[in-house]
Each structure stands twice: as C-alpha cells, then as structure tokens.
Amino acid sequence: MLNVFLTIDTEIWPHAKGWPVKALPINKSSFTEEIAADIYGTTTQGDFGLPFQTQLLKEHGLKANYFVEPLFSEKAGASNLTDIVNLIQNQGHEVQLHLHTEWLSELNDPEIPAQFKEFIHQFSLDEQIALIKKGIHNLHASGVQNIHAFRAGSYGANLDTLHALLKNDIFYDTSYNPCYLEKNCDIRTNKLLLQPAEIDEIWEFPISYFQDYPGHRRHAQLCACSFYELKTALLDAWKAGWFSFVIVLHSFELIKNRGTSQLPLPDKISIERFRLLCNFLSTNQDKFHTALFSEIDAQVIPKEQPISPLQSRFFHTAWRLAEQGLGKLI
Ligand SMILES: [Zn+2]
C-alpha cells in the first residue's frame, strides 16, 4: 500500500502591488477579496476553493493534509483563521503548519523578528524556534488541537528549521523539494532524498517528483503535471514498493486570474485533473491510501532510499504540453 499525502498549502496573498518589499497601506484593514479568492476560490462561475476541495475529497473517501498559514490572521483577523480551521476539520481533514515569513513586517509581536525575509532559513535558529512557536500558538488558538507536520513557505527551510521543529515538538517536515534545492530549499543532505529520511530526529517527507526529460525534475504539483503523468508516477511508486508519495496543491490552485480587478475564473484544466485524481485514488484503494501525518507510525518507515527516481512517459508529458497550450486559449 502506498501512502499518498495530499498536501494543500492554504494561504492568502495581499492584493497590493510590490508586497512584501513594499509594506501594506496603513489603512488596509480588509482582506475580504483575498480570502474570497485564495481560500474560498470564488469565481464568476462558482466557488472552487476549500469548500469545493474538502467536499469532493470527502465524497471520494479521501483525506488531505491542509498546511495552513496562520500569520496572516494577525493582520486579517483571527476569526478568518478559525473559519478555515473549522471548515477543514469538519470535513474530516487535518490541519498542519505552513509559515510565510513575508508577513513579518506587518505584525507587531516583540517575540518574533519584526522584518520580513522571504525564507525561514534566512533566520537564526532561535528566531526560527520563535516563529514556529508563534505559528503553533495561532493554530491552537483557532481550534487545532495537535500539529504534527510543517512545510516552510516556498520550501525555504534548512537544517536549523528541522531543529526548530524538534524544539517545538513537531516531528515531521515536508519542506524538502528536489526541484527547489539550491534555490529556495536549503535542507542539505548527503544524497538526494526520494523517500522519507530521518534527519536529526525529524522525519523529512520529500515532495515527490519524476524525471520528465533527461536532467529535469518535475514535482508532483497538480497544476504542474498532467493527470496521466501523476497516475503513472503513483503506479510506478506503488509497483516499486515505495512508502510515500507527496502531492502538492494550493487552496487557490483550481482558479485563475487572482489579484486582478475582476473576479477570478475557474481553472477548468486543474479542476478536471483534481476530479480525475480523486476518482483514481478512490477506485484504487487496494493500492493507495490517502495518509494523514497524525496516523504515521514512524517505526514502520523504511530507512533505505530507492536507487532510481520515477520517470514520466514521453506521450504523457506531450499531453501536458498540449493541455497547457489549450489552457491559454480557454
Ligand atoms: Zn505557501
């Protein structure tokens, strides 16, 4: 049985030009439009955000890990975070911690750094410990009882981040993205991780990827892969006896044209991929189990890494390129 971790980064981005380098206007107190688009996925043709996703997953008997960014609530209002947490938990899914340190210049808390940096790895170990503690505090205050896992905003973690998680009693991290190493992600390991690895008492669950053409890695993100690429990678990982497969998407990944003066539009290609993925996972529950971080028994995670990465098939990648071309037209 392959553990498929559906991980959904849940966050808002202010509709303000130049943010976060340029601070938000002093008089900006409402984030209604951002929350409608980025969390609820409100479009001209219906809502395709969290309510839609959580319901569709539930109908298919699937579970997801929502990595919720909680710093925004200090600026946008704590009740917004509580609403998000309730929505996720009431549908049987799980809330985990995601942090975007871009928010820091907007907050006013002497316990955490006052200036934003793009990645959490740019902060000292003590600062990272304080930042993660702050995120946990906000999630607890909004109704999350236990937090088991973390993902850094933009995958921007390093080994200090793992240490900071340990200090905060979080034992699973999924910030390691092989497609972003030496860019955003600064978790340095002796060899490339394809499967979970124990690093300084933390289990690191790498984002899954496949090689789509020689020398190029494509991570398992809904908007970045065709359904057939994802399906093949899942089946290949299952056939190879892998322990886990981590898929990424966002709260706003099923809509497009966010942050403009008009209402966003549904992203029909991503919605169809999401439906196909749910259907595939639901009809193949003899092979795939949508796993939650709270359910993992660390004792049974294999310690060895696979030798070879997953590979896509040429015609599936060609299909994605055709889909992307089509997506520009509709
Ligand atoms: Zn994020």
Residues whose N, C-alpha, C, O or C-beta is under 5 A from the ligand:
A	BS01	ZN	D9 E11 G153 S154
